[in-house]
Amino acid sequence: MGFGSYDESEQQEQTTNDEDVEAVNVHENDHHGEMSFESDVSTDELVSQLGSMKDDDADE
């Protein structure tokens, strides 16, 4: 068979029973809690660093 040919004999019939299919639990890996960190750098210094990083990206 050439590229792109379709042969029905190569296809398998797939039937699914809704009872056999497991549902995906989107909340399986939810995490509840708090996160905190301490830094010696001031907010003004962090904002300045962010501005420098954005300027570097704009130059590229």
C-alpha positions in Angstrom: 0.0 0.0 0.0 1.2 3.5 -0.8 1.3 6.4 1.5 -2.1 7.6 2.5 -3.8 4.4 1.5 -6.7 3.2 3.7 -7.5 -0.4 4.2 -10.5 -1.2 6.3 -9.0 -4.6 7.2 -6.2 -2.9 9.1 -8.7 -1.1 11.3 -9.8 -2.6 14.6 -13.3 -2.0 15.8 -13.2 -0.3 19.1 -16.2 -0.3 21.3 -16.2 1.2 24.7 -18.7 0.6 27.4 -19.2 3.7 29.6 -19.1 1.5 32.7 -15.6 0.2 31.8 -14.1 3.7 31.4 -12.5 5.3 34.5 -13.2 9.0 35.0 -10.3 11.4 35.4 -10.1 13.0 38.8 -8.9 16.5 38.1 -8.6 17.2 41.9 -6.4 14.2 42.5 -3.2 16.4 42.9 -4.8 19.5 44.5 -2.7 20.9 47.3 -4.0 23.0 50.1 -1.7 25.0 52.3 0.5 28.0 52.5 3.8 29.1 51.1 6.0 31.7 52.4 9.6 32.9 52.0 11.9 35.4 53.5 14.2 37.7 51.6 16.7 40.4 52.5 15.9 42.2 49.2 13.4 45.1 49.3 10.4 45.3 47.0 12.0 48.3 45.2 15.1 46.3 44.5 13.1 43.4 43.1 11.0 45.7 40.9 14.3 47.3 39.6 15.7 43.8 38.8 12.5 42.9 37.0 12.7 46.1 34.9 16.3 45.3 34.0 15.3 41.8 32.9 12.5 43.1 30.8 14.8 45.6 29.2 17.3 42.8 28.4 14.5 40.8 26.7 13.4 43.8 24.7 17.0 44.3 23.4 17.2 40.8 22.0 
